[in-house]
Amino acid sequence: MYLSFYGAAREVTGSCYCIEINRKKILVDCGLQQGLDEKDNQELPFDAKEIDAVVLTHAHIDHSGRLPLLVREGFKGRIYSILATCRLVSIMLRDSANIQENDAEWENKQLKKTNTFKKIKPLYTQADAVETIRRLVPCNYEKTYKITPEVSVNFVDSGHILGSASVEIFLEEGPLKRKLVFSGDIGNIDQPIIKDPQYIKQADYVVMEATYGDRLHERSHDFTADLAKIIDETLNRKGNVIIPAFAVARTQSVLYMLREIKERKLVKKTDFKVYVDSPLAAEATDLYDDDLILYADEQTREIMKKGFNPISFPGLHFTASVQESKALNYDKTPKVIISSSGMCEAGRIRHHLKNNLGRSECSIIFVGFQAQGTLGRLLIDGAKSVMIFDEEIPVLARIYDYSGLSAHADKNGLLNWVRCFEKKPDIVFIVHVDKDVFKGFIEELEREGFNATAPLYKSTYDLSDGRVISEGIEV
């Protein structure tokens, strides 16, 4: 009965863990590495053919993004996740495959110019994504599913995004029984639309994310009013407001706030136009419309009972085609543009940044986590210029970092989550955490009596007694 760490080990992205019991191997997540974490997404650190099943905590690409690679490399099992996650991930994986194919095509064109004949292959294709989607098994919260004779799982709402879950995994091998809890990404409290994270009371071992383990989110009296002030000032300067946002969850939360801004008349002119320039975000928003009644918090349910759509309002437009997207940068009317990717590493947001960063009248508002090494992180860290499409772009626009809008729990939220265990787990494994953060968070847990550690990449633990079988390696 073993637990191995194949991603997000002293790194923030690339979630991937493997449970081995009675010659069965179960993965929890199989995510893409992003930013400085990216070493080699092309190589899985295990034999995909030996994996019997996957449990997926939520749809974000750093948790789900290598599933098509797993399938392409020979995985034949099922992927268990909450129904809303299955629906979201089916969109996201097809979108990710499209990005992989387009990136490979662009790189091959560049290589051709240099007379280099090495051909870049995409990480995976649309066909791989479609085959992955066929393997999804929709699940419900608070219902136990037996995925092998030795392994059962229960999903608990983690309050991070629509369909996100912490996972209780029950292991039984002869007389030996163990319970593991994987936190997934723990949600911030009081987020628009979705419920707060639900707590779990018992576990032998816990694998816990600590992305914001060294900081507290800024507590504004009214984030919506703050956002309205920036929009008002920017539009009055005849500038655009550019919001890089993850297509799933963050875009919909921002739409919820923009609806409030218009309804509460928090800006001088409420007829400003908002463009969601992301086909993925448009599809995800449609799914939110369909699934909200199942997963929404009480406030959102009350809005819906009155017959209103909580993430729709006059002046909202979704741009589908590339031509429509390009037209936004030729249109001189001040506007709000929400586009992905949230960390500005790919997608249409890079075109909007290229066209607006050099304009002092514009504003760029970051509303989510920016990993080290990403374009988004460079901008919030104060870069004076950045490279976009091989062109140096001066940063003259005003940059706003609203980490308080994060969908992740901050340090206090994380501590509140782990304190809910009635009996302290044998080990709390800290994952999804920067190298310069995990030591302080572990010290905080140790002061409260927890036995905590931050496992290395490829480290393995024996769950019968918590012994280290393999120390792993530094990455």
Buried (B, 14 or more C-beta within 10 A) or exposed (E): BBBBBBBBBBBBBBBBBBBBBEEBBBBBBBBBBBBBBBEEBEEBEBEBEEBBBBBBBBBBBBBBBBBBBBBBBEBEBBBBBBBBBBBBBBBBBBBBBBBBBEBBEEBBEEBEEEEEEEEBEBBBBBEBBBBBBEBBBEBEBEEEBEBBEBBBBBBBBBBBBBBBBBBBBBBBBEEEEBBBBBBBBBBBBEBBBBBBBBBBEEBBBBBBBBBBBBEEBEEEEEBBBBBBBBBBBBBEBEBBBBBBBBBBBBBBBBBBBBBBBBEEEBBEEBEBBBBBBBBBBBBBBEBBBEBBEEBBBEEBEEBBEEEEBBBEBEBBEBBEEEEEBBEBBEEEEBBBBBBBBBBBBBBBBBBBBBBBBBBEBBBBBBBBBBBBBBBBBBBBEEBEEBEBEEEEBEBBBBBBBBBBBBBBBBBEBBBBBBEEBEEBBBBBBBBBBBBEBBBEBBEBBEEEEBEBBBBBBBBBBEBEEBEEEBEBEEB
